[in-house]
Amino acid sequence: CAECRTLVPSSGRVIGKVREGQMQTKEEGRERGEKGQTETGEDEDEGRTSPQARSGRSPASSSYRCLRSLAGLVCASAGALAIALLALMVELTVPHVGSVLVVIVVRAIVASLLSLICFYGGRLLELMRSGSEGKRDTGKGSEDEAETGGGIFGPKKYRKLLWIRGTLSGFAMNGFFFMLTQLPMGDSSAIFFTSPLLTAAFARLWLGETWHWLNWVSGVTSVIGVLIIARPNFLKAVLDPIGLPPSPTDESDHLIVPRWVAVLVGVMGALSSAIGLTILRKIRNVSFASNVFALSVMSGLMALGLLLGLDFFRPSVRDLAKVPPLAGWGGCVL
């Protein structure tokens, strides 16, 4: 036999086996052909699928991303409103307390306590939830370690960046508070709110984030809007001809440094804030409570060091006893 290369006797038994093998070979070939047609049909179906299906993006995931971006914008707007109210409370509280450093120390203590409550309260709720549902291995141990590992001081992987960010942002916050007592509120706001544009530039250079030219236009436009609303004194020559007189210095402000020193502190604070926000983007997996705790601790330590080291910043015990409970200490807590 030419196919199986065996000698075929006259009995015909082997001949039957050879024919059976030929039939099986034909059936296998037919099955392979049908399988190839099926695969070709599947490829054509894949070619007809939508771009979202080919890219692995479902309409549900796109809706989630849109909602997440919207939530981020709402939180950013709420944060900007909170900073504006914070500046207003500093302006109202410092005349009653007598020293902006006291306000900073009290604020740091309150913020540190709140961050501790949020951090360990959240971990306690997670333990109670895991205990009620039973221990299950979800495969998220590494993510939990990145967010809450190392306690309130942050995970070891990001601890150095976390406390560098706390130092820079603490200096920025203290500089903003100090600038509010030495410059008109419009000047202080105009200088401090240049930090978002600086943050975008640092994020582009350091993190490689994309930044469309429309973002630059909107950033510059927002800075111009802040300048028009704040009406800083250094733009008097530009604002006077169009009927926008600059903001006056508050009579209650106790000026202790020249104007250029206050402006320099504000510019350095805006730069520190931009670098701190860029680092925050780098360590975004760290718990927000750890970030607030690091900022509050470093801000309070810097203010406390100035209070203890410089006499003209330090109020006496008699002065602190005269601080009104609601307008003074209550404003510090808020």
C-alpha distance (Angstrom), angle and dihedral (degrees) to the residues before:
residue distance angle dihedral
C1 . . .
A2 3.79 . .
E3 3.82 95.2 .
C4 3.81 102.2 49.0
R5 3.80 95.3 24.1
T6 3.81 93.7 -131.5
L7 3.76 133.7 126.3
V8 3.80 111.0 -104.5
P9 3.83 114.7 -145.2
S10 3.77 123.0 -148.3
S11 3.82 92.0 -106.3
G12 3.81 91.1 83.9
R13 3.82 95.8 -140.0
V14 3.78 94.6 113.4
I15 3.79 88.9 43.5
G16 3.79 88.9 59.4
K17 3.79 90.7 50.8
V18 3.78 91.2 50.1
R19 3.78 90.9 51.7
E20 3.79 90.5 49.1
G21 3.82 88.9 51.9
Q22 3.79 90.5 50.9
M23 3.80 91.0 51.3
Q24 3.82 91.3 49.5
T25 3.79 89.8 49.4
K26 3.80 90.7 52.2
E27 3.82 91.6 48.1
E28 3.82 92.0 49.4
G29 3.80 89.9 50.5
R30 3.78 90.8 50.0
E31 3.84 90.6 50.0
R32 3.79 91.2 49.5
G33 3.78 90.0 51.5
E34 3.79 92.8 50.1
K35 3.81 89.9 47.9
G36 3.79 90.8 51.8
Q37 3.79 90.7 51.0
T38 3.80 90.2 50.3
E39 3.80 92.0 51.1
T40 3.79 90.3 47.9
G41 3.79 89.6 52.2
E42 3.80 90.5 50.0
D43 3.80 90.5 50.9
E44 3.79 89.7 51.4
D45 3.80 90.0 49.4
E46 3.80 89.5 50.8
G47 3.78 89.0 50.6
R48 3.79 89.3 54.6
T49 3.82 94.3 50.3
S50 3.78 120.9 108.3
P51 3.81 122.0 -94.7
Q52 3.82 89.7 -112.4
A53 3.82 91.1 57.2
R54 3.82 92.4 47.1
S55 3.81 91.6 49.8
G56 3.79 93.1 46.5
R57 3.81 93.1 -114.5
S58 3.75 118.6 132.7
P59 3.80 125.4 -164.3
A60 3.81 88.3 -113.0
S61 3.82 92.5 57.3
S62 3.82 90.9 47.5
S63 3.81 90.5 51.8
Y64 3.79 89.7 49.3
R65 3.80 91.6 52.7
C66 3.79 91.1 49.2
L67 3.79 91.7 50.1
R68 3.79 91.0 47.1
S69 3.81 91.3 51.7
L70 3.80 90.2 48.3
A71 3.80 90.6 50.1
G72 3.80 89.4 50.4
L73 3.80 91.3 52.9
V74 3.80 91.0 49.2
C75 3.81 91.4 50.2
A76 3.82 91.2 47.7
S77 3.80 90.6 51.2
A78 3.80 91.0 48.0
G79 3.81 89.6 50.1
A80 3.80 92.2 51.4
L81 3.80 89.7 50.1
A82 3.80 90.3 49.1
I83 3.83 91.4 51.9
A84 3.81 90.5 50.5
L85 3.82 90.7 50.7
L86 3.81 89.1 46.4
A87 3.80 90.8 55.2
L88 3.79 90.1 48.9
M89 3.82 92.0 50.8
V90 3.81 90.6 50.2
E91 3.80 90.6 52.6
L92 3.82 90.8 49.7
T93 3.81 97.7 41.4
V94 3.82 105.4 42.8
P95 3.85 94.8 67.7
H96 3.83 89.2 57.2
V97 3.82 95.7 43.9
G98 3.78 98.3 40.0
S99 3.83 98.3 -142.1
V100 3.77 129.8 60.0
L101 3.81 89.4 -151.9
V102 3.80 90.5 65.1
V103 3.80 88.8 53.9
I104 3.81 90.1 50.7
V105 3.82 93.3 49.8
V106 3.80 93.4 48.9
R107 3.79 91.2 46.5
A108 3.82 90.7 49.7
I109 3.82 92.0 51.9
V110 3.82 92.9 49.1
A111 3.82 93.3 45.5
S112 3.82 91.8 48.0
L113 3.80 92.0 51.8
L114 3.81 91.9 47.9
S115 3.81 92.0 49.3
L116 3.82 90.8 50.3
I117 3.80 90.6 50.9
C118 3.81 92.1 48.4
F119 3.81 94.1 46.5
Y120 3.80 100.8 46.1
G121 3.80 93.0 32.5
G122 3.79 89.2 56.2
R123 3.80 92.0 48.7
L124 3.81 90.5 49.2
L125 3.82 90.5 52.8
E126 3.80 90.2 49.9
L127 3.80 91.5 51.5
M128 3.80 91.4 49.0
R129 3.81 91.3 48.7
S130 3.80 93.3 47.9
G131 3.80 90.5 47.5
S132 3.79 93.1 51.9
E133 3.81 93.9 46.6
G134 3.78 94.9 41.4
K135 3.77 128.5 -116.3
R136 3.77 110.9 -56.8
D137 3.77 128.4 172.4
T138 3.79 104.4 -129.6
G139 3.77 96.2 169.2
K140 3.81 92.4 -119.1
G141 3.76 97.4 111.5
S142 3.78 93.6 112.8
E143 3.83 91.9 50.1
D144 3.80 92.2 49.2
E145 3.79 89.9 48.3
A146 3.81 90.8 51.4
E147 3.80 92.0 51.4
T148 3.81 104.4 37.1
G149 3.79 105.2 11.3
G150 3.79 115.0 122.8
G151 3.78 94.8 27.7
I152 3.78 124.3 -106.9
F153 3.82 90.6 -25.1
G154 3.80 90.7 67.4
P155 3.81 133.9 -114.4
K156 3.78 117.6 -52.7
K157 3.80 91.3 -117.1
Y158 3.81 92.9 62.5
R159 3.81 102.2 21.1
K160 3.79 96.7 104.9
L161 3.80 93.3 49.1
L162 3.80 90.0 43.5
W163 3.81 94.0 57.7
I164 3.81 93.5 39.7
R165 3.78 86.6 55.0
G166 3.82 90.0 47.2
T167 3.80 90.9 52.7
L168 3.80 94.4 48.5
S169 3.81 94.9 44.4
G170 3.81 91.0 44.0
F171 3.80 90.4 53.7
A172 3.82 89.5 47.6
M173 3.80 92.0 51.9
N174 3.81 93.0 46.8
G175 3.80 90.7 47.3
F176 3.79 90.6 51.3
F177 3.80 91.6 50.7
F178 3.79 91.8 47.5
M179 3.79 92.1 47.0
L180 3.82 90.2 53.8
T181 3.81 89.5 61.3
Q182 3.82 95.1 46.9
L183 3.82 103.7 39.0
P184 3.79 136.4 38.6
M185 3.77 112.5 -84.3
G186 3.81 90.5 -113.6
D187 3.80 92.8 56.3
S188 3.80 91.9 46.4
S189 3.80 92.9 49.8
A190 3.80 93.2 46.0
I191 3.80 92.4 52.1
F192 3.80 97.1 42.2
F193 3.80 96.3 46.1
T194 3.79 92.2 60.5
S195 3.82 86.0 81.3
P196 3.86 96.1 86.6
L197 3.80 91.6 60.8
L198 3.81 90.6 46.3
T199 3.81 89.5 48.3
A200 3.80 90.7 54.8
A201 3.80 90.7 51.0
F202 3.82 92.9 49.7
A203 3.81 91.4 46.4
R204 3.80 89.6 53.1
L205 3.80 93.8 48.4
W206 3.81 100.0 38.6
L207 3.81 106.2 27.4
G208 3.81 97.1 29.1
E209 3.80 93.1 -128.6
T210 3.77 117.0 168.8
W211 3.79 116.3 -106.3
H212 3.78 119.8 -174.1
W213 3.79 120.5 -148.9
L214 3.81 88.8 -114.4
N215 3.82 87.9 62.3
W216 3.79 89.8 56.9
V217 3.81 90.7 48.8
S218 3.80 91.8 50.0
G219 3.81 91.3 45.8
V220 3.80 93.6 52.1
T221 3.81 90.2 44.1
S222 3.79 91.3 52.9
V223 3.81 91.3 50.7
I224 3.81 90.0 50.6
G225 3.81 89.1 49.6
V226 3.80 91.0 52.1
L227 3.81 90.4 50.4
I228 3.82 91.8 51.3
I229 3.81 93.0 47.9
A230 3.80 95.6 41.9
R231 3.83 94.9 41.8
P232 3.80 96.5 -157.4
N233 3.79 118.7 -151.5
F234 3.81 93.9 -121.3
L235 3.83 89.0 66.4
K236 3.80 93.6 55.9
A237 3.81 93.8 118.7
V238 3.82 90.2 55.0
L239 3.81 100.2 38.7
D240 3.82 99.7 44.0
P241 3.84 96.0 65.5
I242 3.83 91.5 54.0
G243 3.81 94.3 47.9
L244 3.84 99.4 -102.2
P245 3.81 108.4 122.7
P246 3.83 114.6 -160.8
S247 3.78 121.7 -101.4
P248 3.82 113.1 -91.1
T249 3.78 124.8 -127.1
D250 3.79 113.5 -99.5
E251 3.78 114.1 -106.8
S252 3.80 90.5 -136.2
D253 3.82 93.1 59.0
H254 3.80 113.7 108.1
L255 3.79 105.5 -147.1
I256 3.80 112.5 -149.3
V257 3.83 102.2 159.3
P258 3.82 133.7 43.2
R259 3.77 117.7 -92.8
W260 3.79 94.9 -108.8
V261 3.82 90.6 55.6
A262 3.81 91.1 53.0
V263 3.82 90.5 48.4
L264 3.82 90.6 49.1
V265 3.81 90.9 51.1
G266 3.80 89.4 50.2
V267 3.80 93.8 49.9
M268 3.80 91.3 48.1
G269 3.81 88.9 48.3
A270 3.82 91.9 52.2
L271 3.80 90.4 48.9
S272 3.82 91.5 48.5
S273 3.80 90.4 48.4
A274 3.81 91.3 52.5
I275 3.81 92.7 50.5
G276 3.80 91.0 45.4
L277 3.81 92.4 51.8
T278 3.80 90.3 49.2
I279 3.81 90.2 52.8
L280 3.79 88.6 48.0
R281 3.80 88.4 58.0
K282 3.81 88.7 50.9
I283 3.83 92.9 53.2
R284 3.81 96.8 36.7
N285 3.84 91.4 137.3
V286 3.81 91.0 66.6
S287 3.80 116.5 98.2
F288 3.81 114.4 -92.6
A289 3.81 89.2 -131.9
S290 3.81 90.4 60.3
N291 3.81 90.0 50.9
V292 3.80 92.4 50.6
F293 3.81 91.2 45.8
A294 3.82 93.4 51.8
L295 3.82 91.8 47.6
S296 3.82 93.0 47.7
V297 3.80 95.2 46.7
M298 3.79 94.7 49.0
S299 3.80 92.6 43.6
G300 3.81 91.5 50.6
L301 3.81 93.7 46.2
M302 3.82 92.6 51.7
A303 3.80 92.1 48.8
L304 3.81 92.6 45.1
G305 3.81 90.7 50.6
L306 3.81 90.9 53.9
L307 3.80 91.2 47.0
L308 3.79 92.5 52.9
G309 3.80 96.2 39.6
L310 3.81 103.7 43.3
D311 3.81 121.6 54.4
F312 3.80 98.1 -158.6
F313 3.82 89.9 57.4
R314 3.80 94.8 48.0
P315 3.83 118.9 85.7
S316 3.80 119.7 -152.3
V317 3.77 124.6 -110.8
R318 3.81 88.9 -108.9
D319 3.80 89.9 55.9
L320 3.80 91.8 50.2
A321 3.81 90.5 50.0
K322 3.81 89.6 57.8
V323 3.83 93.9 55.0
P324 3.83 109.9 117.1
P325 3.83 111.7 -113.8
L326 3.79 96.9 -133.5
A327 3.81 106.1 28.5
G328 3.81 93.1 35.5
W329 3.82 113.3 30.9
G330 3.79 92.5 21.6
G331 3.79 90.5 54.8
C332 3.81 90.4 49.3
V333 3.80 91.1 53.8
L334 3.80 92.4 48.3
